[in-house]
Amino acid sequence: MIPFLIIYLHDVRHIGLGTSGFVVAELLGIGLVGSPLAGRLVDRIGARTTLMASLALLAAGYGGFPFVRHPWQAFGLAAIAGAGNAGFAPSHSSLLAALTSGEQRTAAYALTRVTDNLGFGIGGLIGGLIATTQVPESFDVLFAVDAGTFVAFMGLLLFVPAPPLGPAAARLQGRYAEVLRDRTFVWLLALTALLVAAAYAQISTTLPPYAKEHASVSEAGIGIIFFVNTMVLVIAQLPIAKALRGRRRMRALAVTGAMFSGTCLAVLFAGTWFDGTTAVALLCGAIVVFSIGECLHGAVNNPLIADLAPDHLMGRYMALRTSSWQLGFLAGPAIGALLLARSPTGLWAGCAVACAVAAAGFLLLERRMPSEAARTPGSERVGTKAFRVLWRTPNMTLDDPLSPGAKPSPHQAPETSHAGEGRHRTP
């Protein structure tokens, strides 16, 4: 939606390109500040409630853009949509963690990544088919459809059970200071931010201009490269998640860093020595390696954080995880653009070194990892029930344990839900 927003503000509403860029920067930047606040809300009022509020803000923010006539209106709506965007990832990730057991989380988060990538691809295609500057009203339809998807999501959430909240005292006393005392988690965040800045951000933002200017790759060729990326993610994510059952998580993250490092070197090699069709073929090969690394990272990172987080701090843990990604995507493109203008070789060689450093850091961090979170759970086969939530009510009997003639029930009532199974609790 972001690329269409800039086009709409500049070409349809005739707002300056620089001002339009600041509107988008505000929308994205609010997430860096707002995500920690959203994490507090998740821990206090619940993940589903926070997610519903975030979706409402997103619907109101994007749904209001057709009425923009002045820059101040665009900034106001960007603030509303940005607040919703800030709350979405922490609440969604926390809700998913609460609705799945430890054994189910790897498959659940992997399936979420598959649907995310399909959504991005299909959404971009639909947006391109709907919106055109030749028919300004088409953008009104695009924003209405976008707002409608958030409303539809809210409707679907009504059928999702709200996880039970923990004791009020624990929820009210939780602090970010408690999260920051978890040094293992803090180091994991730092390494993640480094990996995002050096790999994810560079592939997303710096690779296209580099390929075009230094390897004579056309726009169509760039489109093919990212299409390969999407297809590999969709096809390989679930099988890789399944293959990781019982494996050491930090070693998988180290392999991710190594694969990202190799990808950066391959991009440098293709752009330096080849051009045209040959460069496209080599870059497609590099993006396959990168995509497999993405699948490894996606299958490990979120479930690991969910297992590290105490119940009453889940929202805060997920909020800081979101902030580490946002920080990487803010710093990465800025640094990448500066290096690309001065030394393309230095850019990709530096990124390769940074990813290798992250890989080594993950291996060193393994020694600090709690034993119960060190491996991906593999005792339960969960491929077909990653999102199954058991709605059970206790079996009621007429036996009154307080009456003199009461007899014990022949069986115990089952737990009301298994949504909290596998949750790691810290003292």
CORLIN-V750842 format. One record per pair of residues at least 6 apart in sequence whose ideal C-beta (glycine too) atoms are under 6 Angstrom apart, sorted by the first residue. I is the first residue (numbers start at 1). J is the second residue. Records with the same first field share a line. If there is no record, write none. Layout:
I->J  J
//
This chain:
1->146
2->24
4->127  131
6->20  24
8->139
9->15  20  74
10->17  20
11->133
12->136  139
13->68
15->71
19->71
23->74  75  78
26->78
27->78  81  82
30->82  86
31->85  86  326
32->326
34->83  86
35->86  90  319  322  323
36->319
38->86  87  90  319
39->90  315  316  319
41->50
42->50  90  91  94  315
43->171  174  315  316
44->171
46->162  165
47->91  94  95  98
48->95  162
50->87  91
51->91  92  95
52->154  157
54->84  87  88  91
55->150  153  154
57->80  83  84
58->81  84  150
59->147  150  151
60->80
61->77  80  81  84
62->81  143  146  147
63->147
64->77
65->77  143
66->140  143
68->74
89->322
90->315  318  319  322
93->302  318
94->314  315  318
96->108
97->306
98->163  419
99->389  419
100->108
101->418  421  422
102->377  422
103->377  380  382
104->382  386
105->303  306
106->241  299  303  376
107->241  382  386
108->386
109->302  303
110->237  238  241  299
111->386
113->237  298
114->234  237
117->230  233  234
121->230
127->142
130->138  141  142
131->138  139  142
132->138
163->419
166->311  312
170->312
171->312
174->312  313
176->316
179->313  316
184->368
185->308
187->365
189->320  324
191->358  361
192->324
193->324  327  328
194->354  358
195->358
196->325  328
197->328  331  332
198->351  354  355
199->260  355
201->328  329  332  333
202->336  351
205->333
206->336  340
208->222
210->271
211->217  222
214->271  344
215->271  275  279
216->275  276
217->279  280
221->280
225->283  284  287
228->284  287
229->287  291
232->288  291
233->291
236->295
237->295
240->295  299
241->299
244->252  299  376
245->376  378
246->378
247->376
248->375
249->300  304  376
250->362  365  366
252->296  300
253->300  362
254->359  362  363
256->293  296  297
257->355  358  359
258->359
259->289  293
260->293  355
261->352  355  356
262->289
263->286  289  290
264->348  351  352
265->352
266->286
267->286  348
268->348
270->279  282  283
274->282
305->317  321
307->373  424
308->373
309->317
310->425  426
311->423
339->346  347
340->347
372->424
373->424
390->418
392->414  416
394->413
395->413
397->409
399->406  407  409
400->406
//
